Amino acid sequence: MSEFCLKVLFGQRVRTLREERGLTQAQLAERIAVTEQYVGMIERGLSSPSFGVIQKLCLALGVNPADLFRPSSKVCLKYLLSQPEDGDTPHMLRRLAASVGYWERSFRSGHLFLSRPIQRMFGYADMPEPIDREMLLERIHPDDRGLVRQWVPKLLAGKGPINSLFRFSSRQDPDVEPWPRMALALADLETDPAGKPLAACGALIEITELFTETVGGEPSLEA
């Protein structure tokens, strides 16, 4: 990845985090003791902040340094849907097609349906009994489980649709790094004609390869 692309990615992430916290550029500038113009230059990828400024950004935005380099789900979607110069099929979707799955949780029965690609992603392809939510959560990074648990409550509260990144593993082995993979989740509500929620449903897309290409290194979100 070029230095310019890294600066643009960093700037986009700072802007996303700032907007999520309801801060203006002027308010963020005041918190990190720089000018509003400088914050704008960071967000447009026109300036490289010092380690001191990065530390102040982390404190002001309530994140660790790694989060400032993690691509937002919007960036991932844009990259996933980008077009190659010599074809009509989105090249990343074509490469990752085997790692795209559908899921649905019925509010009437409580049943959780996971398509075969998702079962394979989480290492449950050969599981004879139905896979429930807790079994799925066992394969999700402990720091990301709370986020995943909030999908349905947020959807029911009208805060959807949801797109979110989380770390997961296809196995639990204390001798092997257990969280080497990354997924992008898309979630929304299915409703009846009267607007009554029937199910939460969506897609999971493994983006480990994308994350590594975009950020570099292992898909860890730790500082």
Secondary structure, DSSP 8 states (H G I E B T S, - for coil): --HHHHHHHHHHHHHHHHHHTT--HHHHHHHHTS-HHHHHHHHTT-----HHHHHHHHHHHT--GGGGTS--HHHHHHHHT---TT-SS-HHHHHHGGGEEEEEEETTT--EEE-HHHHHHTT-TT--S---HHHHHHTB-HHHHHHHHTHHHHHHTT---EEEEEEE-S---TTS-S--EEEEEEEEEEE-TT--EEEEEEEEEE-HHHHHHHH-S------
